[in-house]
Amino acid sequence: MFNKTLDPEDFYYSDEGYIVFTEKYHLKRGYCCKSGCKHCPYGYNKKTGQIEKPKKA
């Protein structure tokens, strides 16, 4: 089961004060949530709704 506590390298705050999850967090979680996350390592494209070519790690 996934640990629900966040490590400092799992996120940062945007200029607007929102939590932004890092690529490291997404890889730890282990799946794509299909929300169009800024640092998605799985290659999800929110505009097309498809998982495209994953980013290189």
C-alpha positions as CSV (number, residue, x, y, z in Angstrom):
1,M,0.0,0.0,0.0
2,F,1.2,3.5,-0.8
3,N,2.5,5.6,2.1
4,K,0.2,8.7,2.4
5,T,2.9,11.0,4.0
6,L,4.7,13.3,1.6
7,D,8.5,13.5,1.5
8,P,10.0,16.9,0.7
9,E,11.1,15.7,-2.7
10,D,7.5,14.6,-3.6
11,F,6.2,18.1,-4.1
12,Y,6.7,21.9,-4.2
13,Y,4.4,24.9,-4.0
14,S,3.6,26.9,-7.1
15,D,3.7,30.7,-7.0
16,E,-0.1,30.6,-6.5
17,G,0.3,28.4,-3.4
18,Y,-0.8,25.0,-5.0
19,I,1.0,21.8,-4.3
20,V,2.7,20.5,-7.4
21,F,3.7,16.8,-7.4
22,T,7.1,15.9,-8.7
23,E,8.0,13.1,-11.2
24,K,9.5,11.3,-8.3
25,Y,6.2,11.3,-6.4
26,H,4.3,10.0,-9.5
27,L,6.8,7.2,-9.9
28,K,6.4,6.3,-6.2
29,R,2.7,6.2,-6.6
30,G,3.0,3.8,-9.5
31,Y,0.2,4.8,-11.8
32,C,-1.2,7.6,-13.9
33,C,-4.2,9.4,-12.5
34,K,-5.0,11.0,-15.9
35,S,-5.3,14.5,-14.5
36,G,-2.7,16.0,-16.8
37,C,-0.1,16.6,-14.1
38,K,2.7,18.9,-14.9
39,H,5.4,16.3,-14.1
40,C,3.7,13.2,-15.4
41,P,6.3,10.5,-16.2
42,Y,3.7,8.3,-17.9
43,G,3.1,10.5,-20.9
44,Y,-0.6,11.3,-20.4
45,N,-1.9,14.0,-22.7
46,K,-5.0,15.7,-21.2
47,K,-5.9,17.2,-24.6
48,T,-6.1,13.8,-26.3
49,G,-7.0,11.7,-23.3
50,Q,-4.3,9.2,-24.3
51,I,-1.0,8.0,-22.8
52,E,1.6,8.9,-25.4
53,K,5.3,8.2,-25.5
54,P,6.5,8.3,-21.9
55,K,9.2,10.8,-20.9
56,K,12.7,9.4,-20.6
57,A,13.7,9.1,-16.9
